[in-house]
Amino acid sequence: MEWLIATFIFSIFLAYSNGANDNFKGVATLFGSKTATYKKALIWTSITTFLGAITALFIASELVIVFKGKGLVPSEVITMSAFPVAVGLGAALTVMLATILGLPVSTTHALIGALAGAGWMASASGINGAKLAEKFFLPLIAGPLISMLLAFVLYPLFRKLRELTSIEPETCVCIGNKVVATVPAGISTPHEAAKMLEMNSVALPQAIIADEAYCRSSYSGSVLGLSARNLLDTLHYASGGLVCFARGLNDTPKIAALLLIGSAFSLHVSIAAVGVAMVIGGLIHSRKIAETMGDRITEMQPGQAFTANLVTGIMVFGASKIGVPVSTTHVSCGSIFGIGAVTKKAKWDTIKKILVAWVTTLPLGALLGLIAMAILS
């Protein structure tokens, strides 16, 4: 009974850490482009992530099998009571450390590392290296590269389509959800906007110089009689929700697999518990990740952000359906890197730190899983 309780506690701790590090990634572009406030983005990601987690009951069962460790470690290791506890603890500590540092890392990497480390410690014959490379390494390496390439190719196509429909970029000066003035693209502060309006003898809205005013990129014109600004904002919200839904769908079965080792808990209980813990972790600990992914990788306008989200959502959803263990973090960051490469506004100092965190996540997870297994056994 003590082992069952420990397995549940550390699996839920991992789910909480996953939510803290991952939940905001799908809406980071909404926040970074100022399409949504931090609070609104957080509510949206919590709802859509939980829906994705619950949907995992029906269409992501293949990932549960993969992340039980079958084929990676010997069957006798999987049946050890201490094994899922060590894996959960090693992976959770890895992800939570990255969250505290504000670095977006892959729970998938941390979990694979902990599986390998704990399995190696518990098994006289070691782990299956070929299985590790085939089922885990290749998808995790390919994911960010493909998403970067897709974003790099798709954004110029979308930009060309915008130009053909005579939709032009502009800057909106807003207070809350209300647009109080529009100025040419490139203006970054309300005071710059105020000077621009004054120079052109335009009546200056008093609110434009208020402390709560802010500027954000947008678009003028219309598409099929609909405001281009409102249409793109709606699509941006939808694409962010798609990423969060796909992430919940992809990550929930990976963590729930720990609770299903030994069939101690039912699939329904495991999925529901993990989904709730992920949402709570995101609500409490998302701020640092939001700032890193929203502001510190690259500057984005709504069209660029929509492209990054669309690529991420489609890739992660498709991978979840066929049971391929891609990392939502890597796919999402890869698409944002791709946008930064196109616009030449990538902030490489931040990207280098993220890449270092990516490289160290799996070995750190393996080390902590190994240590946890050594102590517990």
Sequence and secondary structure as in RCSB ss.txt:
>XXXX:A:sequence
MEWLIATFIFSIFLAYSNGANDNFKGVATLFGSKTATYKKALIWTSITTFLGAITALFIASELVIVFKGKGLVPS
EVITMSAFPVAVGLGAALTVMLATILGLPVSTTHALIGALAGAGWMASASGINGAKLAEKFFLPLIAGPLISMLL
AFVLYPLFRKLRELTSIEPETCVCIGNKVVATVPAGISTPHEAAKMLEMNSVALPQAIIADEAYCRSSYSGSVLG
LSARNLLDTLHYASGGLVCFARGLNDTPKIAALLLIGSAFSLHVSIAAVGVAMVIGGLIHSRKIAETMGDRITEM
QPGQAFTANLVTGIMVFGASKIGVPVSTTHVSCGSIFGIGAVTKKAKWDTIKKILVAWVTTLPLGALLGLIAMAI
LS
>XXXX:A:secstr
 HHHHHHHHHHHHHHHHHHHHHGGGGGHHHHHTTSS HHHHHHHHHHHHHHHHHHHHHH HHHHHHTTTBTTB H
HHHT THHHHHHHHHHHHHHHHHHHHT    HHHHHHHHHHHHHHHH TT   HHHIIIIIIHHHHHHHHHHHHH
HHHHHHHHHHHHHHTT EEEEEEEETTEEEEEEETT  SHHHHHHHHHHTT    GGGGSTT EEEEEEESEETT
EEHHHHHHHHHHHHHHHHHHHHHHHHHHHHHHHHHGGG S HHHHHHHHHHHHHHHHHHH HHHHHHHHHSSB  
 HHHHHHHHHHHHHHHHHHHHHT    HHHHHHHHHHHHHHHHT B HHHHHHHHHHHHHHHHHHHHHHHHHHHH
H 
